[in-house]
């Protein structure tokens, strides 16, 4: 990816400097390779990050690479699509869509559960786009829900502002720690029936695992 992006920038600068037509097919191909390379690097970093946590209070999440890779694959298959007189416009549109995918691949969410505060961050690369520190008195209600096949999630409803959705965060004990936080500060909570069933199943699995050892 690092080697491909400079080549793309040089192509754009040279075309602008000498007033040449942009080679959109070349730009499109480089964009695809850059995106796929980025996804591979991000996945490798996430695996490495799971082995070495920054803090015992930190939970992280990012957009799943699976859908992005699937959409990229579909776009690659559609590369040969030609509309009479509109080939250039279609390539520019595809490059713009790839740029959006590229940006989404680098968005990272962080959620800190500490003794007296919750902190929610959104980062792009190393740039912090959004940060909010939440105190217990700012929380109206926490709803624990089940998402996907067997995943515990939560929705934090605030007295002011948009609710925070805690979904796909690692490590998976995020809801357990959030539950402890609400109990510690007497915050109103509710749990769906599906969540309660999943919680009971998880606890039973844990007990069975302990029994084996």
MISENU-822128 format. One line per field, with one value per residue (C-alpha): residue in one letter; x, y, z. Coordinates in nm, 4 decimals, m for minus. Layout:
% MISENU-822128
aa <- (A, ...)
c1 <- (X, ...)
c2 <- (Y, ...)
c3 <- (Z, ...)
//
This chain:
% MISENU-822128
aa <- (X, X, X, X, X, X, X, X, X, X, X, X, X, X, X, X, X, X, X, X, X, X, X, X, X, X, X, X, X, X, X, X, X, X, X, X, X, X, X, X, X, X, X, X, X, X, X, X, X, X, X, X, X, X, X, X, X, X, X, X, X, X, X, X, X, X, X, X, X, X, X, X, X, X, X, X, X, X, X, X, X, X, X, X, X, X, X, X, X, X, X, X, X, X, X, X, X, X, X, X, X, X, X, X, X, X, X, X, X, X, X, X, X, X, X, X, X, X, X, X, X, X, X, X, X, X, X, X, X, X, X, X, X, X, X, X, X, X, X, X, X, X, X, X, X, X, X, X, X, X, X, X, X, X, X, X, X, X, X, X, X, X, X, X, X, X, X, X, X, X, X, X, X, X, X, X, X, X, X, X, X, X, X, X, X, X, X, X, X, X, X, X, X, X, X, X, X, X, X, X, X, X, X, X, X, X, X, X, X, X, X, X, X)
c1 <- (0.0000, 0.2808, 0.4460, 0.1253, m0.0043, 0.3035, 0.2717, m0.0898, m0.0008, 0.2796, 0.0385, m0.2089, 0.0576, 0.2234, m0.1105, m0.2017, 0.1414, 0.1606, m0.2162, m0.2498, m0.5614, m0.5809, m0.5340, m0.8467, m0.8084, m0.4622, m0.5926, m0.8800, m0.6527, m0.4111, m0.7061, m0.8252, m0.4808, m0.4384, m0.7739, m0.7178, m0.3639, m0.4971, m0.7588, m0.4961, m0.2701, m0.5587, m0.6593, m0.2999, m0.2809, m0.6102, m0.4847, m0.1632, m0.3574, m0.5665, m0.2500, m0.1289, m0.3982, m0.3340, m0.5376, m0.7526, m1.0314, m1.0091, m1.2465, m1.2083, m1.4163, m1.3905, m1.6085, m1.6008, m1.3643, m1.5804, m1.8522, m1.5934, m1.3915, m1.7100, m1.8117, m1.4609, m1.4751, m1.8091, m1.6587, m1.3636, m1.6065, m1.7889, m1.4708, m1.5436, m1.8897, m1.9119, m2.1918, m2.1772, m2.0066, m1.9864, m1.6759, m1.4772, m1.7611, m1.8175, m1.4477, m1.4456, m1.7548, m1.5944, m1.2769, m1.4871, m1.6646, m1.3304, m1.2056, m1.5053, m1.4329, m1.0684, m1.1713, m1.4136, m1.1442, m0.9356, m1.2097, m1.1564, m1.3842, m1.2583, m1.4632, m1.3164, m1.4943, m1.3280, m1.4290, m1.6417, m1.6532, m1.7194, m1.5239, m1.6223, m1.3835, m1.3890, m1.0507, m0.9362, m0.5761, m0.4265, m0.6628, m0.9303, m1.2615, m1.4835, m1.4453, m1.6981, m1.6452, m1.9678, m2.0394, m2.2979, m2.5431, m2.5517, m2.6817, m3.0574, m3.0764, m2.8687, m3.0383, m2.8596, m2.9516, m2.8505, m2.7163, m2.6213, m2.6243, m2.4605, m2.3273, m2.3951, m2.4400, m2.5712, m2.7334, m2.6445, m2.9231, m2.8036, m3.0028, m2.8532, m2.7189, m2.7440, m2.7402, m2.4172, m2.4327, m2.1767, m2.1597, m1.8717, m1.6276, m1.3348, m1.2682, m1.6130, m1.6600, m1.7506, m2.1146, m2.0137, m1.7953, m2.0650, m2.3184, m2.0835, m2.0519, m2.4298, m2.4649, m2.1877, m2.3583, m2.7235, m2.8009, m3.1331, m3.0955, m3.3055, m3.2224, m3.4081, m3.5247, m3.2738, m2.9934, m3.0958, m3.1041, m2.7618, m2.6236, m2.7501, m2.6045, m2.2670, m2.2563, m2.3453, m2.0689, m1.8262, m1.9285, m1.8947, m1.5510, m1.4440, m1.5888, m1.3650, m1.0573)
c2 <- (0.0000, 0.2399, 0.1813, 0.2094, 0.5388, 0.7456, 0.6052, 0.7177, 1.0662, 1.0991, 1.0023, 1.2693, 1.5397, 1.4677, 1.4714, 1.8047, 1.9627, 1.8742, 1.9133, 1.5539, 1.3420, 1.1309, 0.7588, 0.6668, 0.2937, 0.3030, 0.5084, 0.2646, m0.0421, 0.1228, 0.2218, m0.1389, m0.2709, 0.0050, m0.0745, m0.4496, m0.4010, m0.1666, m0.4180, m0.6893, m0.4616, m0.3528, m0.7137, m0.8006, m0.5041, m0.6010, m0.9546, m0.8156, m0.5633, m0.8358, m0.9943, m0.6680, m0.4511, m0.0824, m0.0819, m0.3219, m0.0627, m0.0297, m0.1899, m0.1394, m0.1924, m0.1248, m0.1761, m0.5423, m0.5942, m0.8744, m0.6523, m0.4040, m0.6811, m0.8267, m0.4892, m0.4382, m0.7817, m0.6923, m0.3694, m0.5601, m0.7882, m0.4824, m0.3196, m0.4316, m0.2739, m0.0173, 0.2249, 0.3842, 0.7206, 0.6985, 0.4842, 0.7717, 0.8834, 0.5284, 0.4873, 0.8176, 0.7081, 0.3730, 0.5471, 0.7747, 0.4734, 0.3008, 0.6164, 0.5950, 0.2261, 0.3159, 0.5776, 0.3442, 0.0776, 0.3104, 0.4193, 0.2859, 0.3063, 0.3060, 0.2657, 0.3071, 0.1826, 0.3299, 0.3675, 0.6806, 0.7597, 0.6140, 0.7465, 0.6960, 0.7857, 0.7717, 0.7816, 0.7955, 0.6708, 0.8573, 1.1548, 1.1819, 1.2716, 1.2539, 1.2105, 1.2201, 1.1580, 1.0456, 1.0727, 0.8501, 1.1367, 1.1966, 0.8455, 0.8051, 0.4309, 0.1367, m0.1332, m0.4658, m0.6456, m0.9426, m0.8794, m1.1339, m1.5007, m1.4884, m1.1441, m0.9264, m0.5574, m0.2479, 0.0854, 0.3709, 0.6306, 0.9726, 1.2590, 1.4850, 1.3737, 1.0661, 0.7179, 0.5179, 0.1704, m0.0683, m0.3391, m0.5572, m0.4410, m0.6538, m0.8037, m0.9619, m0.8917, m0.5294, m0.5796, m0.7525, m0.4555, m0.2091, m0.3967, m0.3650, 0.0083, 0.0591, m0.1398, 0.0588, 0.3905, 0.2773, 0.3474, 0.2291, m0.0751, m0.3239, m0.6536, m0.8128, m1.1730, m1.2768, m1.1115, m1.2860, m1.6243, m1.5607, m1.4469, m1.7621, m1.9773, m1.7990, m1.8456, m2.2127, m2.2605, m2.0910, m2.3178, m2.6235, m2.5084, m2.4695, m2.8088, m2.9720, m2.8294)
c3 <- (0.0000, 0.0948, m0.2429, m0.4433, m0.3062, m0.4083, m0.7596, m0.7680, m0.6419, m0.8968, m1.1737, m1.0653, m1.0226, m1.3581, m1.5360, m1.3755, m1.4357, m1.8049, m1.8562, m1.9644, m1.9379, m1.6260, m1.6742, m1.4786, m1.5375, m1.3787, m1.0853, m1.0374, m1.0340, m0.7882, m0.5677, m0.5521, m0.4581, m0.1980, m0.0396, m0.0249, 0.1114, 0.3781, 0.4886, 0.5186, 0.7250, 0.9481, 1.0109, 1.1022, 1.3402, 1.5058, 1.5681, 1.7127, 1.9209, 2.0811, 2.2143, 2.3647, 2.5181, 2.5824, 2.9045, 3.1007, 3.0706, 2.6922, 2.4429, 2.0685, 1.7577, 1.3865, 1.0841, 0.9743, 0.6812, 0.5420, 0.3874, 0.2593, 0.0932, m0.0576, m0.2012, m0.3364, m0.5017, m0.6628, m0.7941, m0.9396, m1.1234, m1.2534, m1.3814, m1.7370, m1.7382, m2.0165, m2.0821, m2.4235, m2.3938, m2.0127, m1.9487, m1.7947, m1.5677, m1.4417, m1.3558, m1.1653, m0.9709, m0.8869, m0.7665, m0.5451, m0.3945, m0.3334, m0.1591, 0.0758, 0.1451, 0.2065, 0.4629, 0.6415, 0.6733, 0.8915, 1.1320, 1.4830, 1.7859, 2.1451, 2.4592, 2.8072, 3.1202, 3.4267, 3.7881, 3.7520, 3.3798, 3.0374, 2.7398, 2.3766, 2.0922, 1.7131, 1.5390, 1.1784, 1.1568, 1.4538, 1.4178, 1.6845, 1.5192, 1.8246, 2.1984, 2.4780, 2.8471, 3.0137, 3.3841, 3.5573, 3.6098, 3.2325, 3.1619, 3.1402, 3.0820, 2.9566, 2.7525, 2.7084, 2.3875, 2.1792, 1.8287, 1.5666, 1.6552, 1.9978, 2.0748, 2.3772, 2.3014, 2.4728, 2.3978, 2.6327, 2.6322, 2.7440, 2.8903, 2.6221, 2.2864, 2.0702, 2.2270, 2.2082, 2.0573, 2.2065, 1.9401, 1.8115, 2.0776, 2.1920, 2.4409, 2.4587, 2.8292, 2.7544, 2.8552, 3.1789, 3.2741, 3.1670, 3.3802, 3.6786, 3.6080, 3.6062, 3.9272, 4.0930, 4.0116, 4.0431, 3.6755, 3.5341, 3.3056, 3.1137, 2.9462, 2.6574, 2.6838, 2.4179, 2.6125, 2.9364, 2.7593, 2.6061, 2.9417, 3.1137, 2.8377, 2.8636, 3.2401, 3.2046, 2.9488, 3.1848, 3.4719, 3.2519, 3.1470, 3.5093, 3.5919, 3.3318, 3.4941)
//
